[in-house]
Amino acid sequence: MDEKKCFLSKVLLVAILASLVIPFATSYASATASSGATAQVLPTVVGPGNAVLVNTSLNAFTGGSVEIYLSTNNLATISSTDTLLATVPLNSNHALLNQNVTIPSSASRGYYYLKLTDDKGATVVVSNKFLVQTITPPSLFVCDYTIFQQTGVVGSQGYPGDTVRVCGSNFLPNEPVKIYLIDELISSNGTPVIKTYPGPTTDSNGNFHANVILPTDLITGTYLFVAINGGDLYRFGASATFQVLPVIYPDLYQYAPPGTQNAYNLYSVRADSAYQTLVFYGFGLPTGTLESVQIENAQGQVVATGVFPQTQTSGGVFSGPYTTAPNFTKVMPLPNNKIGVNVTIVQPLAPGFGYVAVFDISGVSITSYPFIASVPTNGLFSAQISPSSGSGPIDVQIQAIGLIAGDPFHPSPFAGAGSVVAQLLAPILNTQVGFAIADKNGAAVFSLSSNGVGIPNGTYPVELQDYYASGAYVPKVVAYYTATPSFGVQDIYNGYNTFGYVGDTLLLDGLASNFGSFPSAFQATSVTFTSAANGYSVTV
């Protein structure tokens, strides 16, 4: 899959220096800052609305929490002009370690200090001086690159183990960058810095991008990416938040057709069969106890219940005591310490698409990946297509049920029971463009693609053939696809991809032979760029 254009939203960097913790002994009995305690703020150059990191000496305080104020002076007092930013708990060393604090977006350009107190200002620890820079400050943008590769959608949320694209601008040029992943919920799980990534060196304009992999043991929540470069005295940095989502998926490999890759798939469970047991795996799960499992159909109606052994979750996964170790020949890749939970579906499911299992973990509902329910039939199959409309080249997914069950041996693409093909009846695509082997329950999931060729405007039937069902050579129309006007957009400075950078030159092409849908060339009267959730849309 491709990269996506890193739209550089102005956010700000934060540096991390865990080694700045210096021990200070104290014997104070009341809540007060220790004599000689220090506080360090990094980075020393930030932009409004961005986070900084605060480190203090060990045993800097004796209270349970500390108030953090923003001030324009370094006096060891709290005045009415100082702004309270946060009240945060101290760690077991009575100190702060890489505590993130956000500078107000309304902060004007100038030098500032942070003031820390655990006794309402009776004693105050003042940090080093840092600059809030409002003119082209460094910025950071993050997106889940794994989801983009799969769906084309750019967003700052994803799942444990995903690859995240980190893009920065306006950093110091030709300087190496360090990237950090920080847990914002320091008060609940202790260590704020989760992982440090070696970043690339910025280019001559101070820009960079890097791919980093999320740890697989993250739990659902908000995390902070920070990046920093520069010397010890003048550090540039920016920050951006990322939302880790929980995910649960069923192991359907036991029903999959031969040759299926060892990973999650959209194949089926047996319809009209009670007490089926599936193994479900989860990542990013909240810590708690599995309370219930319900099966819902595509309309959101509860149609069955799940029975399971006593199960807890910790470290983002099902943790026992009666969970089952995965069969690594079936579901890959999985870290060696990941285990699943057996769920028995009590009631039989009717043949259909879009079933999900809804897990209640200590009051938090998490919906699994969808699955299909199917039974083999002799030609009484049905199917659905997604999406059912679009512009430019066609790239859709077909799900079918009620096919002949897959044969365990298929020596050639069109030999063996369960061979299924689909075609889109467009004038330039009146040929077979999809192929699959049905699974053991007579379900098939596969893609229908025009191989980069644009589809002229119109509505076209999609035909499906089950080669070994009775009367199989009579195609059956299972869906319709509607093509709308389109043209292609390519960045000629970035390998003719559909992403790039500010200042690049774009090529717009509306011909059907070049990713568009128009039969002949035309003169555009206007071209408009509109900001969208996943980039920019272009209207001609």
Secondary structure, 3 states (H helix, E strand, C coil): CCCCCCCCCCCEECCCCHHHCCECCCCCCCCCCCCCCCEEEECCEECCCCEEEEEECECCCCCCEEEEEEECCCCCCCCCCCEEEEEEECCCCCCCCCEEEECCCCCCCEEEEEEEECCCCCCCEEECCEEECCCCCCEEEEEEHHHHHHHCCCCCEECCCCEEEEEEECCCCCCEEEEEEEECCHHHHCCCEEEEEEEEECCCCCCEEEEEECCCCCECEEEEEEEEEECCCCEEEEEEEEEECCEEEECCHHHCCCCCCCCCCCCEEECCCCCEEEEEEEEECCCEEEEEEEEECCCCCEEEEEECCCEEEECCEEEEECCECCCCCCCCCCCCCCCEEEEEECCCCCCEEEEEEEEEECCEEEECCCEEEECCCCCCCEEEEECCEEECEEEEEEEEECCCCCCCCCCCCCCCCCEEEEEECCCCCCCEEEEEECCCCCCEEEEEEEEEEECCCEEEEEEEEECCCCCCCCCEEEEEEEEECCCEEEECCCCCECCCCCCCCEEEECEHHHCCCECCCCCCCCCEEEEECCEEEEEC
